[in-house]
Amino acid sequence: MQLKLDIRRTLTARSDRVKCVDLHPTEPWMLVSLYNGKIHVWNHQNQQLIKTFEVCSSPVRAGKFIARKNWIITGSDDYRITVFNYNTLERQHVVDAHMDYIRCLAVHPTLPIVLSGSDDMTIKMWNWDKNWACQKVFDGHSHYVMQIVFNPKDNNTFASASLDKTIKIWQLASSIPNFTLEGHVNGINCLDYTHAGEKPYLISGADDRLVKIWDYQNRSCVQSLDGHTKNISAVAFHPELPIIITGSEDGTVKIWNANTYSLENTLNYGLERAWTICCLKGSNMVGIGFDDGCVMIRLGKEDPTFSMDEGGKIVWIKHSEMQMINLKQLAIEDIKDGERLNLSVKGDTKSCEVFANTLAHNSNGRYVAVCGEGEYIIYTAMALRNKAYGSALEFVWGIEPEDFAIRESATTVKVFQKLTKEKKSFKPELGADGIYGGTLLGVRSANHLTFYAWDTLELVRRIEIQPKGVFWGGNGEMVAITTEESFYVLKYNASVVAEASEEGRAEDGYEDAFEVVGEVAENVKTATWVGDCFIYSNSLNRLNYYVGGEIVTISHLDRPHYILGYIPRDNRIYLCDKELNVLSYSLHLSVLDFETSVMRKDIQNAQQLLPTIPQSYYTKIAHFLEKQGFVSQALSVSTDPDHKFDLALQLSKLDLAVELAREIGSDQKWQQLADCSILSGRLDLAEKCYEATQDFGALLVLSSSSGNLDKVSKLAEVAHRARKFNVAFTAYLLTQQNLKALNILVETNKLPDAAFFARTYLPSEVPRVTQLWKAEQQKTNAKVAQGIADPSEYTNLFPSFEESLRVSFQYL
């Protein structure tokens, strides 16, 4: 059966002939070496050309990233190796490397070493830490050296392909080859080592139009692939998928099954001859170079294949090998949120007999099923022994531990009992593009999701939606249906379906079978249920949970993670990344149970659960209760003084708010309490609040608006001592203590204002203030000081001054 890999083109860039491509290990960049002497760097995520380098006027046949140095190195027909810094775009070094065209480069994964192969029939080793000194020359080929590849399983070993029809295996320590592989009848253009598994395999492509797979330990050819009609120019073992990729001058790229050697797919992008292929470890991306440009494709899904049962036993498949890990080995007290867990594989690994698209435990964790390549295999979860197998495009478990369903074709679904006994086969009315397990059997068609009862296969409900995933809760009531843009939470009314008659079923099933609980505009990646809480990771790399219409963020993740599951005994949710590194976050089960009870309006049960919840979660619970409208209960639960203060204000419990404000000691809290007190008519409490914050302005407004002049007078004295002169001046003026008001103006050196104030309210003080003003002005401008007239000296300038004196004395 075929692997049925989804192949998506992510970049097409037309250019001059492409002789080499390379992919950056961390950035979304593809390096393209061109026949016209240039190299391009493309961003394959946004399809933008981001960098261009002019290397020489001759073809550039080889180009590689050296990410640890921020370099690009090239080999070209000017016989030189050129080094560029891809950040600064500087040409940092040029090496006169060979006596003829440079065909290929290979960068050592850890050492500061680069190997170059040339038409001068030699391979040279260069050390960039020693100013690009040539440390060794490997001489043995009798024709052009076309490609060099390091062995990923032994970095001290490399292989070379030559037009002399041979492959030679070398050690870095020796300039003489270890041995030679012969079998092609024409020159060999390309080769690659296998990355995964235990097989010591090497692949080669030649001008005899054949691709050969070699066992380099036995030094024998184990398989020949015949399918191209012209010379083979590029070959690659994919580092993550069980496939071989070959390119030819016939313009096609072929994908072969690395286990069965059967042809899976043939790609032709109309860009003439294919020259180069590059795969990236840890990714499903593949770069391909042609006569007329380059293409970037993504093969299959990049999500890891894994499953975890409720006890914490994890099974995952990596490079076609099944591995088991048990989280019981962890010391829970040592686990910290977000930290990678140190886990060891349990027992020996087992080779998976198919390339797995899905992996899933059944409901009791006793069995685990693998589905891929058109087949399914059921293993025992403990020893991974085969229990059952068969043909299937998709596999899902039923609600009973040994029941399951398969999608046999685009029109047929089969249901099995007791692992092997076929119960029924049926053809869904709208076809079967996908199936989902759970409380009901879900079948996806073009624009619908149809639910069937497992026991009778009766139509329960058809929903017009294009689902991406269906997640059932453990209680069988709650279900989340995810799409590309949002997810819907529904409640399944099993009792309504059980009580309904056959006559009550419409064309689309029982209308009241589901009740819509909520809709959230988020793209869910992976998910699980804990009670009525829907925990999920989304496209923004956030770990959230949804309960009762509220979304709570558990953590912001730095890269995509996939939910393994929730373990109640640990009170933790476990996740893994693409490399199957496991981490976890604390999520107390009693908290989730409490929130579930609140959402069901079962407050009595929630109160019974409260003592089981650690004190550290109380404030979180209080915020949840507040959002649900249970403010009084939230106040009794919260342990955060700030939150309790806000809740007390909402409930108008002002006396409690006073105690909390004293405990917090924040002016802002007193200000909030004062405002609330005024709205409640508690002016006495508002006054205490303003006194606590020494808000003299507010106290002035409060005391003056109430007409209490004694309070205004006392406030004036207090404000004066506190050097709040504006408030003190206004208070003195309101209580007609004009002399004290005048003295504040003098004290603050506002002598012009003091003079005019005295002229209006205290004429007897005018001479004193005038003299002070003149003396102060004399320090900076004597001419201006002379222009200041004293009414006692210049009576002619102040005709009514004497009268104002008499009037003011009458009021003293």
C-alpha positions in Angstrom: 0.0 0.0 0.0 1.1 3.6 -0.6 2.3 6.0 2.1 -0.2 8.6 0.8 2.0 11.5 1.7 0.4 15.0 1.4 2.7 17.0 -0.9 2.5 20.8 -0.8 4.6 23.3 -2.7 5.5 26.2 -0.5 7.9 28.1 -2.9 8.5 28.3 -6.6 11.3 30.6 -7.8 12.3 30.9 -11.4 15.9 31.8 -12.1 19.0 30.7 -14.0 20.1 27.1 -13.8 20.3 25.9 -10.1 23.3 23.7 -9.4 22.9 23.4 -5.6 20.4 24.1 -2.9 20.9 24.1 0.9 18.5 24.7 3.8 19.3 26.7 6.9 18.9 24.6 10.1 17.0 27.3 12.1 15.9 30.1 9.7 13.3 29.5 7.0 16.0 30.1 4.3 16.9 28.2 1.2 20.3 28.8 -0.4 20.4 28.6 -4.2 23.7 28.4 -6.1 23.3 29.5 -9.8 25.1 28.8 -13.0 25.4 32.6 -13.7 27.8 33.1 -10.8 25.3 34.3 -8.2 23.8 32.8 -5.1 20.3 33.7 -3.8 18.8 33.2 -0.3 15.0 32.8 -0.3 12.6 32.9 2.6 10.4 29.9 1.9 7.8 31.0 4.4 6.9 34.3 2.7 8.3 33.5 -0.7 10.7 36.5 -0.6 14.2 36.8 -2.1 16.0 38.3 0.9 19.8 38.2 -0.1 21.8 38.0 -3.3 25.6 37.5 -3.5 27.8 38.1 -6.5 30.4 35.3 -6.3 32.1 35.3 -9.6 31.5 35.3 -13.4 31.6 31.5 -13.5 29.0 28.9 -12.5 28.7 28.3 -8.7 28.2 24.5 -8.4 28.2 24.2 -4.6 26.9 26.3 -1.7 26.4 25.5 1.9 25.3 27.3 5.1 27.6 27.1 8.2 25.0 28.4 10.7 27.3 28.2 13.7 29.5 30.9 12.0 26.8 32.8 10.2 28.5 31.9 7.0 27.7 30.9 3.4 30.5 29.0 1.6 30.6 28.4 -2.2 32.6 26.4 -4.6 32.7 27.6 -8.2 34.3 27.2 -11.6 37.0 29.8 -10.8 38.6 27.0 -8.7 37.9 29.0 -5.5 36.1 28.5 -2.2 34.5 31.8 -1.1 33.2 32.6 2.3 30.5 35.2 3.0 28.9 36.4 6.3 25.2 36.2 5.5 24.4 38.9 8.2 26.8 41.6 7.0 27.0 40.4 3.4 30.8 40.7 3.6 33.1 38.5 1.6 35.3 37.2 4.4 37.6 34.8 2.8 38.7 33.5 -0.6 40.7 30.2 -0.9 42.4 29.1 -4.1 41.4 25.6 -3.6 41.7 23.4 -6.7 43.2 23.2 -10.2 39.9 22.7 -11.8 36.1 23.2 -11.3 34.8 22.7 -7.8 31.8 20.3 -7.9 30.8 19.8 -4.3 31.3 20.9 -0.7 30.6 19.0 2.6 30.6 20.7 6.0 31.5 18.6 9.1 28.6 18.7 11.6 30.9 19.5 14.6 34.5 20.1 13.6 35.8 23.3 11.8 36.3 21.3 8.6 35.0 21.6 5.0 35.7 19.0 2.3 35.7 20.0 -1.3 35.6 17.8 -4.4 36.8 18.9 -7.8 37.3 18.0 -11.5 41.0 17.8 -10.7 40.0 14.3 -9.2 41.0 15.2 -5.6 39.2 15.8 -2.3 40.7 18.4 0.0 40.1 19.0 3.7 40.1 22.7 4.9 40.2 24.0 8.5 38.7 27.4 9.0 40.1 27.7 12.5 43.6 27.5 11.0 43.0 30.3 8.4 41.5 27.8 5.9 44.7 25.7 5.8 44.5 22.6 3.6 45.1 19.8 6.1 44.8 16.8 3.8 44.4 15.7 0.2 42.4 12.6 -0.5 43.6 11.1 -3.8 42.1 8.0 -5.3 39.5 8.8 -8.0 40.4 8.7 -11.6 37.7 11.1 -12.8 35.7 14.1 -11.6 34.5 14.0 -7.9 30.8 14.8 -8.1 29.6 14.6 -4.5 30.8 14.2 -0.9 28.6 13.2 2.0 29.5 12.7 5.7 28.1 9.6 7.4 25.5 10.9 9.9 26.2 7.8 12.1 30.0 8.2 12.1 31.1 11.8 11.4 34.7 10.6 10.9 33.7 8.8 7.8 32.6 10.2 4.5 31.7 8.9 1.0 32.5 10.3 -2.4 30.9 9.7 -5.8 32.9 10.0 -9.1 32.4 9.8 -12.8 35.0 6.9 -12.6 31.9 4.8 -11.8 32.9 4.2 -8.2 31.9 5.2 -4.7 34.8 5.4 -2.2 34.5 5.4 1.6 37.1 7.4 3.5 38.3 8.1 7.0 39.2 11.7 7.9 42.5 10.4 9.4 43.7 8.8 6.2 44.2 10.0 2.7 43.7 6.5 1.3 40.1 5.2 0.9 38.9 2.4 3.2 37.2 0.6 0.3 35.4 1.1 -3.0 31.9 0.2 -4.1 31.4 -0.7 -7.8 28.3 -1.6 -9.7 27.2 1.3 -11.9 28.1 1.0 -15.6 28.4 4.8 -16.1 29.6 7.7 -14.0 28.1 8.3 -10.6 26.7 11.8 -10.0 25.3 11.7 -6.5 25.0 9.8 -3.2 23.6 10.0 0.3 23.6 8.1 3.6 20.5 6.9 5.4 19.8 8.8 8.6 17.4 6.6 10.5 17.3 3.0 11.8 20.0 0.5 12.0 20.5 -0.2 8.3 24.0 0.7 7.1 22.7 2.0 3.8 24.1 4.3 1.1 22.3 5.4 -2.0 23.8 6.5 -5.4 22.5 7.8 -8.7 24.4 7.6 -12.0 24.4 8.2 -15.7 23.2 4.6 -16.3 19.7 6.0 -15.2 19.7 3.7 -12.1 19.5 4.4 -8.4 21.3 1.9 -6.3 21.0 1.2 -2.5 24.2 -0.2 -1.0 25.0 -2.0 2.3 28.3 -0.4 3.0 29.1 -2.9 5.8 28.7 -5.9 3.5 29.9 -3.8 0.5 27.1 -5.0 -1.6 24.2 -3.6 -3.7 20.9 -4.5 -2.1 18.5 -2.9 -4.5 18.3 -1.0 -7.8 15.6 1.5 -8.6 14.7 1.8 -12.3 12.2 4.4 -13.3 13.9 7.5 -14.7 14.5 7.9 -18.4 17.7 10.0 -18.3 20.7 10.5 -16.1 20.2 10.5 -12.3 21.5 13.9 -11.0 20.3 13.9 -7.3 19.4 11.4 -4.6 18.4 11.7 -0.9 17.3 9.6 2.0 14.8 11.7 3.8 16.0 12.2 7.4 12.5 12.0 9.0 10.3 10.0 6.6 10.8 6.4 5.2 11.3 7.7 1.7 13.9 8.0 -1.0 13.9 11.1 -3.3 15.6 11.0 -6.7 15.9 13.7 -9.4 16.9 13.3 -13.0 17.7 15.1 -16.2 14.3 13.8 -17.5 12.8 16.7 -15.4 11.0 14.5 -12.8 11.5 14.0 -9.1 10.4 10.5 -7.9 9.5 9.5 -4.3 10.2 5.9 -3.4 9.2 3.9 -0.3 12.5 3.3 1.6 11.2 0.0 3.1 9.5 -1.6 0.1 11.4 0.4 -2.7 8.1 0.8 -4.5 7.5 4.1 -6.4 5.1 6.3 -4.4 4.9 9.4 -6.5 6.4 11.3 -9.5 6.6 15.1 -9.5 7.1 17.3 -12.5 7.1 21.0 -12.1 7.9 21.9 -15.7 11.3 23.5 -14.8 13.3 21.2 -17.1 16.2 19.1 -15.7 16.5 18.4 -12.0 20.0 18.9 -10.6 19.9 18.9 -6.8 17.9 17.9 -3.8 18.3 18.9 -0.2 16.4 17.7 2.9 16.6 19.1 6.5 16.9 17.1 9.6 13.9 17.6 11.9 11.8 18.9 9.1 9.6 17.6 6.3 10.8 20.4 3.9 12.6 19.5 0.7 14.4 21.9 -1.6 14.8 21.0 -5.3 16.9 22.8 -8.0 16.1 22.7 -11.8 17.3 24.3 -15.0 14.7 27.0 -14.7 14.5 27.6 -11.0 13.9 26.0 -7.6 11.0 24.5 -5.7 10.4 24.0 -2.0 7.9 21.2 -1.0 6.5 19.9 2.3 6.0 16.2 2.5 3.4 14.7 4.9 2.6 16.0 8.4 5.3 17.4 10.7 3.3 16.6 13.8 4.8 13.8 15.9 3.1 10.5 16.1 2.3 9.6 19.8 -0.3 8.4 22.3 -0.5 8.4 26.1 -2.9 6.5 28.3 -4.5 7.8 31.5 -1.7 6.2 33.6 1.1 8.1 31.9 2.4 5.4 29.5 3.6 7.0 26.3 4.1 5.3 23.0 5.6 7.2 20.1 7.0 6.4 16.7 10.2 8.0 15.6 12.0 7.0 12.4 9.6 4.0 12.0 10.6 2.7 15.5 8.1 2.4 18.4 9.4 3.6 21.8 7.8 3.4 25.2 8.1 5.8 28.2 6.4 5.7 31.5 5.9 9.0 33.4 5.6 7.0 36.7 9.4 7.1 36.8 9.3 10.8 37.5 9.5 12.4 41.0 6.5 14.8 40.8 8.0 17.2 43.5 11.0 17.8 41.2 8.9 18.8 38.1 8.8 22.5 37.3 6.3 24.0 34.9 7.6 24.4 31.4 10.9 22.5 32.0 11.9 19.6 29.8 11.6 16.3 31.6 14.5 13.8 31.8 12.9 10.6 30.5 14.4 7.3 29.5 13.0 4.9 26.9 11.6 1.7 28.5 12.9 -1.5 27.2 13.9 -2.2 23.6 12.5 -0.3 20.6 10.2 -2.1 18.2 10.2 -1.5 14.5 6.8 -0.4 13.2 5.7 -2.4 10.3 3.9 0.5 8.6 4.6 4.2 8.3 2.2 5.5 10.9 -0.1 8.3 10.2 -2.0 7.8 13.5 -1.3 6.2 16.9 -4.0 5.8 19.6 -4.6 3.9 22.9 -8.0 2.4 23.5 -10.2 3.5 26.4 -8.6 1.3 29.1 -5.1 1.6 27.8 -4.5 -2.1 27.1 -4.1 -1.8 23.4 -2.6 0.7 21.0 -3.4 1.0 17.3 -1.2 2.1 14.4 -2.7 3.1 11.1 -0.8 4.0 7.9 0.1 2.8 4.4 -3.5 1.6 4.0 -3.2 -0.8 7.0 -3.9 -0.9 10.7 -2.1 -2.9 13.4 -3.4 -3.4 17.0 -0.6 -4.0 19.5 -0.7 -4.9 23.2 0.3 -1.7 25.1 2.6 -3.5 27.5 4.8 -5.6 25.2 3.8 -4.1 21.8 2.9 -7.6 20.5 0.6 -7.8 17.4 -3.0 -8.5 18.4 -4.9 -7.8 15.2 -4.4 -6.2 11.8 -6.1 -5.4 8.6 -6.6 -3.0 5.7 -7.8 0.5 6.5 -7.4 4.1 5.4 -8.3 5.3 9.0 -8.8 3.7 12.4 -10.7 5.0 15.5 -11.5 3.3 18.8 -15.1 3.0 20.1 -16.5 3.6 23.5 -16.0 -0.1 24.5 -12.4 -1.1 25.0 -12.3 -3.7 22.2 -14.6 -2.0 19.7 -13.2 0.1 16.8 -14.1 1.4 13.3 -12.2 1.6 10.1 -12.6 3.6 7.0 -12.1 1.1 4.3 -12.6 3.4 1.3 -14.1 6.8 0.4 -17.5 5.2 0.6 -17.3 2.4 3.2 -17.0 2.2 7.0 -16.7 -1.0 9.0 -17.3 -1.5 12.7 -15.6 -4.3 14.7 -16.2 -5.9 18.1 -13.8 -7.8 20.3 -10.8 -6.7 18.2 -11.5 -9.0 15.3 -15.2 -9.7 14.9 -16.7 -7.6 12.1 -20.1 -6.3 13.4 -21.3 -4.3 10.4 -20.3 -2.6 7.2 -22.1 0.4 5.9 -21.9 3.1 3.3 -22.6 6.6 4.6 -25.1 8.5 2.4 -22.7 11.4 1.8 -19.5 9.4 1.6 -16.7 9.0 4.1 -13.7 11.4 3.8 -12.8 10.8 7.4 -13.9 9.2 10.7 -13.8 10.1 14.4 -14.1 7.9 17.5 -15.8 8.7 20.8 -19.3 8.4 22.3 -20.7 8.4 18.8 -19.0 7.4 15.5 -18.4 10.5 13.5 -18.1 10.4 9.7 -16.8 13.4 7.7 -18.0 14.2 4.2 -17.5 17.1 1.9 -19.5 19.7 4.0 -21.0 17.6 6.8 -20.2 15.8 10.0 -22.6 12.9 10.7 -22.8 11.1 14.0 -24.0 7.4 14.3 -24.7 5.2 17.3 -22.0 2.6 17.7 -24.4 -0.3 18.6 -27.1 0.2 15.9 -25.3 2.6 13.4 -28.5 4.7 13.5 -28.1 8.2 12.3 -28.1 10.5 15.4 -27.4 13.9 13.9 -26.0 15.4 10.8 -24.3 18.8 11.2 -23.3 21.1 8.3 -19.7 21.9 9.1 -16.2 21.1 7.8 -14.5 19.6 10.9 -10.8 19.4 11.5 -11.1 17.3 14.7 -13.7 15.9 17.1 -12.9 15.6 20.8 -15.2 13.8 23.2 -15.1 14.3 27.0 -14.6 11.4 29.3 -18.2 11.5 30.5 -19.5 11.1 27.0 -21.6 14.3 27.2 -19.4 17.1 26.1 -17.8 17.2 22.6 -15.7 19.9 20.9 -15.7 20.1 17.1 -12.8 22.1 15.7 -12.5 23.8 12.3 -9.7 25.8 10.7 -11.0 29.0 12.2 -12.9 28.2 15.4 -14.2 25.4 17.7 -17.7 24.6 18.9 -18.5 23.0 22.3 -21.7 20.9 22.3 -23.5 18.9 24.9 -24.9 15.5 23.8 -28.3 14.7 25.2 -28.2 10.9 25.2 -31.5 10.7 27.1 -33.3 12.7 24.4 -32.1 10.3 21.7 -32.9 7.2 23.8 -36.5 8.4 24.4 -37.1 9.7 20.9 -39.0 7.4 18.5 -38.0 6.5 15.0 -40.8 8.7 13.7 -39.3 11.7 15.5 -36.1 11.5 13.6 -35.8 14.0 10.7 -33.6 13.7 7.6 -30.7 15.1 9.5 -31.3 13.1 12.7 -32.6 14.2 16.1 -32.7 17.9 16.2 -32.4 18.0 20.0 -29.5 15.5 20.2 -27.0 18.3 20.7 -27.1 21.6 22.6 -24.6 24.3 21.6 -22.7 25.4 24.7 -20.2 27.8 23.1 -18.3 28.9 20.1 -14.7 30.3 20.2 -12.8 31.8 17.3 -9.5 29.9 17.8 -7.6 27.5 15.7 -7.1 24.4 17.9 -4.1 22.2 17.2 -4.3 19.5 19.9 -6.8 19.0 22.7 -8.2 16.9 25.5 -11.0 17.0 28.1 -10.8 17.0 31.9 -14.3 16.9 33.2 -16.1 19.8 31.5 -12.9 21.7 30.9 -11.6 21.6 27.3 -7.8 22.0 27.3 -6.2 22.8 24.0 -3.1 24.3 22.3 -3.7 26.8 19.5 -2.0 28.2 16.5 -0.6 31.0 18.5 1.3 28.5 20.7 -0.8 29.1 23.8 -2.0 26.4 26.1 -5.5 27.3 27.2 -8.5 25.7 28.7 -12.2 26.5 28.1 -14.8 26.2 30.8 -18.2 27.8 30.9 -17.6 30.3 28.2 -14.4 31.5 29.8 -10.9 30.9 28.4 -8.0 30.6 30.8 -4.4 30.7 29.6 -2.2 28.2 31.3 1.0 29.2 29.5 2.5 30.9 26.5 4.7 28.4 24.6 7.8 29.3 22.7 7.2 26.9 19.8 4.5 24.4 18.7 3.6 21.8 21.3 1.2 18.9 21.3 -0.9 17.7 24.2 -0.1 14.2 25.4 -2.8 14.2 28.0 -3.8 14.9 31.6 -2.8 12.7 34.6 -5.1 13.2 37.6 -2.7 11.7 40.1 0.0 14.3 39.1 -2.4 17.2 38.7 -0.4 18.0 35.6 -1.0 18.4 31.8 1.8 16.9 29.7 2.9 18.1 26.3 5.7 17.3 23.8 7.3 19.1 20.9 8.3 17.9 17.4 11.4 16.3 18.8 9.3 14.5 21.4 10.8 16.4 24.3 8.2 16.2 27.1 7.2 19.1 29.5 4.3 19.7 31.8 2.3 22.3 33.6 0.4 22.1 36.9 -3.3 22.0 36.6 -5.0 20.8 39.8 -7.9 18.4 39.2 -9.9 19.7 42.2 -9.7 23.2 40.6 -11.2 21.9 37.3 -13.8 19.9 39.2 -14.7 23.0 41.2 -15.0 25.1 38.0 -17.1 22.4 36.4 -19.5 22.3 39.4 -19.8 26.1 39.3 -20.7 26.0 35.6 -23.3 23.4 36.3 -24.7 25.8 39.0 -24.0 23.1 41.6 -22.8 25.5 44.2 -23.3 22.9 47.0 -20.9 20.5 45.4 -18.4 23.3 44.7 -18.4 24.2 48.4 -17.7 20.6 49.3 -14.7 20.6 46.8 -13.3 23.8 48.2 -11.4 22.3 51.1 -9.6 19.9 48.7 -8.1 22.7 46.7 -4.7 24.1 47.8 -4.7 27.6 49.2 -2.4 28.8 46.3 -5.4 28.3 43.9 -7.9 30.3 45.9 -7.4 33.6 44.2 -7.6 32.0 40.8 -10.9 30.4 41.8 -12.1 33.7 43.2 -11.5 35.4 39.8 -13.4 32.6 38.1 -16.4 33.0 40.5 -16.4 36.7 40.0 -16.6 36.2 36.2 -19.5 33.9 36.7 -21.3 36.5 38.8 -20.7 34.9 42.2 -19.1 38.0 43.7 -20.0 37.2 47.3 -18.6 33.7 47.1 -15.5 35.1 45.4 -15.0 37.5 48.3 -15.1 34.6 50.8 -12.6 32.6 48.8 -10.0 35.1 47.6 -6.7 35.4 49.5 -5.4 38.4 47.5 -6.1 41.6 49.5 -6.2 43.7 46.3 -8.8 41.4 44.8 -10.8 41.2 48.1 -10.8 45.0 48.2 -12.2 45.2 44.7 -14.9 42.6 45.5 -15.8 44.5 48.8 -16.4 47.7 46.8 -18.6 45.8 44.3 -20.7 44.5 47.2 -20.6 47.9 48.9 -19.0 46.4 52.0 -17.3 49.6 52.8 -16.2 48.8 56.4 -14.4 45.7 55.2 -12.9 47.7 52.4 -11.5 50.1 55.1 -9.7 47.2 56.8 -8.3 46.0 53.5 -7.2 49.4 52.5 -5.3 49.8 55.8 -3.7 46.3 55.2 -2.7 47.2 51.6 -1.5 50.7 52.4 -2.1 52.1 48.9 -3.2 55.6 48.2 -5.0 54.4 45.2 -7.2 52.0 47.2 -8.1 54.9 49.7 -9.0 57.0 46.7 -11.2 54.3 45.2 -12.9 53.8 48.6 -13.5 57.5 49.0 -15.1 57.8 45.6 -17.3 54.8 46.5 -18.2 56.3 49.9 -19.4 59.5 48.3 -21.6 57.6 45.9 -23.0 55.7 48.9 -23.6 58.9 50.9 -20.9 58.0 53.5 -19.2 61.5 53.6 -17.7 60.8 57.0 -15.9 57.7 55.6 -14.8 59.6 52.5 -13.3 62.2 54.8 -11.3 59.5 56.6 -10.1 58.2 53.3 -8.9 61.6 52.1 -7.2 62.1 55.4 -5.4 58.8 55.0 -4.0 59.9 51.7 -3.5 63.5 52.7 -5.6 64.6 49.8 -6.1 68.2 51.0 -7.8 69.3 47.8 -10.5 66.7 48.2 -10.8 67.5 51.9 -11.2 71.2 51.1 -14.0 70.4 48.5 -15.7 68.1 51.0 -15.6 70.5 54.0 -16.4 73.6 52.1 -19.3 72.1 50.2 -20.8 71.0 53.6 -20.5 74.6 54.9 -18.4 73.4 58.0 -16.1 76.4 58.5 -14.4 74.9 61.6 -13.3 72.0 59.5 -12.1 74.4 56.8 -10.1 76.3 59.4 -8.5 73.2 60.8 -7.7 72.0 57.3 -6.0 75.3 56.6 -3.6 74.8 59.6 -2.9 71.2 58.7 -2.3 72.0 55.0 0.0 74.9 56.0 2.1 72.6 58.2 2.2 70.1 55.4 3.3 72.9 53.0 0.3 72.5 50.8 0.2 76.2 50.3 -2.5 76.4 47.6 -5.0 74.5 49.7 -3.9 76.4 52.9 -4.3 79.8 51.1 -7.8 79.0 49.8 -8.9 77.7 53.2 -7.6 80.8 55.0 -9.4 83.0 52.5 -12.7 81.1 52.9 -12.5 81.5 56.7 -11.5 85.2 56.3 -8.1 84.7 57.9 -6.7 87.2 55.5 -3.4 87.9 57.4 -2.5 84.2 57.4 -3.4 84.0 53.7 -1.1 87.0 53.0 1.7 85.5 55.0 1.5 82.3 52.9 2.1 84.5 49.8 5.0 86.2 51.5 6.4 82.8 52.7 6.3 81.4 49.2 8.0 84.6 47.8 5.0 85.5 45.7 5.6 89.2 46.7 3.8 90.9 43.7 0.7 88.8 44.5 1.1 89.6 48.2 1.2 93.3 47.4 -2.0 93.3 45.4 -3.7 90.9 47.9 -2.8 93.4 50.7 -4.0 96.4 48.7 -7.4 94.6 48.4 -7.9 92.9 51.7 -5.3 94.3 54.2 -4.3 97.9 53.3 -2.4 98.2 56.6 0.1 95.5 55.4 0.8 97.2 52.1 3.9 99.2 53.3 5.5 96.0 54.8 4.8 93.9 51.7 5.9 96.7 49.4 9.3 97.1 51.2 9.8 93.3 51.0 9.0 93.4 47.3 11.4 96.3 46.6 14.2 94.6 48.6 13.8 91.4 46.6 13.6 93.2 43.3 16.7 95.2 44.2 18.8 92.0 44.0 18.0 91.5 40.3 16.9 94.8 38.8 17.4 98.1 40.8 15.6 100.2 38.1 12.4 98.1 38.5 12.7 98.3 42.3 12.8 102.1 42.1 9.5 102.0 40.1 7.6 100.3 42.9 5.6 102.9 44.8 4.8 102.7 48.5 1.3 104.2 49.3 2.6 105.6 52.6 5.2 107.6 50.7 3.4 108.4 47.5 -0.2 109.2 48.7 -0.8 111.2 45.5 -0.6 108.0 43.5 -3.2 106.3 45.8 -6.0 108.8 46.3 -8.4 106.4 48.1 -5.7 104.6 50.2 -6.4 106.5 53.4 -10.1 105.7 53.1 -9.5 102.0 52.6 -7.3 102.0 55.7 -10.2 103.4 57.8 -12.7 100.9 56.4 -10.3 97.9 57.0 -9.8 99.0 60.6 -13.5 99.0 61.2 -13.6 95.3 60.4 -10.6 94.2 62.4 
